[in-house]
């Protein structure tokens, strides 16, 4: 369980890793598109695609191992379990957000997002 401040602190510490994962994801998408259409890419071949996939999934797994819920990776969507007024919530970060400025009840999911 994270307080809002703890979730914000953890997110700030994760930002370099998240930015790297976003770059890896973009490289992988470009490489896959090139391989699917032309068979070759400046980014490499099938071996490089597999290596990028492995890096992406290892990074996401590392985040999940820190008790942060990875809800999506394109775009990145992270939930930090917490509590607000005695109710289970998720402090919610979506790729592109400046920080954790949203939460939702655990039983409503993303559709129930509200400003903190």
C-alpha positions as CSV (number, residue, x, y, z in Angstrom):
1,X,0.0,0.0,0.0
2,X,1.2,3.4,-0.9
3,X,0.3,6.8,0.4
4,X,-0.2,9.4,-2.3
5,X,3.2,11.0,-1.4
6,X,4.9,7.6,-1.5
7,X,3.4,6.8,-4.9
8,X,4.6,10.2,-6.2
9,X,8.1,9.6,-4.8
10,X,8.2,6.1,-6.3
11,X,7.0,7.4,-9.7
12,X,9.6,10.1,-9.7
13,X,12.4,7.5,-9.0
14,X,11.0,5.3,-11.8
15,X,10.8,8.0,-14.5
16,X,14.2,7.3,-16.1
17,X,13.3,3.6,-16.3
18,X,9.9,4.4,-17.7
19,X,11.4,6.7,-20.3
20,X,13.8,4.0,-21.4
21,X,10.9,1.5,-21.7
22,X,9.0,4.0,-23.9
23,X,12.1,4.2,-26.1
24,X,12.4,0.4,-26.3
25,X,8.8,0.1,-27.1
26,X,9.1,2.6,-29.9
27,X,12.2,0.9,-31.3
28,X,10.4,-2.5,-31.2
29,X,7.3,-1.2,-32.9
30,X,9.4,0.4,-35.7
31,X,11.6,-2.7,-36.1
32,X,8.5,-5.0,-36.2
33,X,6.9,-2.7,-38.8
34,X,10.0,-2.7,-41.0
35,X,10.4,-6.5,-40.7
36,X,6.8,-7.0,-41.6
37,X,6.9,-4.9,-44.7
38,X,10.4,-5.0,-46.0
39,X,12.1,-7.8,-44.2
40,X,15.0,-5.6,-43.0
41,X,15.5,-2.5,-40.8
42,X,18.3,-0.2,-39.7
43,X,17.4,-1.3,-36.2
44,X,18.3,-4.9,-36.9
45,X,16.5,-8.1,-37.6
46,X,14.5,-10.8,-35.7
47,X,17.2,-11.3,-33.1
48,X,17.2,-7.6,-32.2
49,X,13.4,-7.6,-32.1
50,X,13.5,-10.5,-29.7
51,X,16.1,-8.7,-27.6
52,X,13.9,-5.6,-27.4
53,X,10.9,-7.6,-26.4
54,X,12.9,-9.2,-23.7
55,X,14.1,-5.8,-22.4
56,X,10.6,-4.4,-22.5
57,X,9.0,-7.4,-20.6
58,X,11.9,-7.5,-18.1
59,X,11.4,-3.9,-17.3
60,X,7.7,-4.2,-16.9
61,X,8.2,-7.3,-14.7
62,X,10.7,-5.3,-12.5
63,X,8.0,-2.6,-12.0
64,X,5.4,-5.2,-11.1
65,X,7.8,-6.9,-8.6
66,X,7.9,-3.5,-6.8
67,X,4.2,-3.9,-6.0
68,X,3.2,-1.5,-8.7
69,X,0.4,-2.7,-11.0
70,X,1.2,-2.5,-14.7
71,X,-2.2,-2.1,-16.4
72,X,-0.9,-1.3,-19.9
73,X,2.2,-0.7,-21.8
74,X,1.0,1.2,-24.9
75,X,0.5,3.7,-23.4
76,X,2.1,2.9,-20.1
77,X,-0.5,2.8,-17.3
78,X,0.5,2.2,-13.7
79,X,-1.5,1.8,-10.6
80,X,-0.1,2.2,-7.1
81,X,-2.4,0.4,-4.5
82,X,-3.4,2.7,-1.7
83,X,-6.2,3.8,0.6
84,X,-8.3,7.0,0.7
85,X,-10.9,7.6,3.5
86,X,-10.8,3.9,4.4
87,X,-11.5,2.7,0.8
88,X,-9.1,0.8,-1.4
89,X,-7.9,3.0,-4.3
90,X,-5.3,3.0,-7.0
91,X,-3.1,6.1,-7.4
92,X,-3.1,6.2,-11.2
93,X,-0.4,7.3,-13.7
94,X,-0.9,7.3,-17.4
95,X,2.0,7.9,-19.8
96,X,1.9,11.6,-20.6
97,X,0.7,12.6,-17.1
98,X,3.2,14.9,-15.3
99,X,2.8,13.0,-12.1
100,X,0.2,11.2,-10.1
101,X,-2.7,13.5,-10.2
102,X,-5.5,10.9,-10.5
103,X,-6.9,8.0,-8.5
104,X,-9.7,5.6,-8.9
105,X,-11.4,3.2,-6.5
106,X,-10.2,-0.3,-6.8
107,X,-13.6,-1.6,-7.8
108,X,-14.2,1.0,-10.6
109,X,-11.0,0.8,-12.6
110,X,-9.7,3.4,-15.0
111,X,-13.2,4.5,-15.9
112,X,-13.6,5.8,-12.4
113,X,-10.5,8.1,-12.5
114,X,-10.9,11.3,-10.4
115,X,-8.4,14.1,-9.7
116,X,-6.5,13.6,-6.4
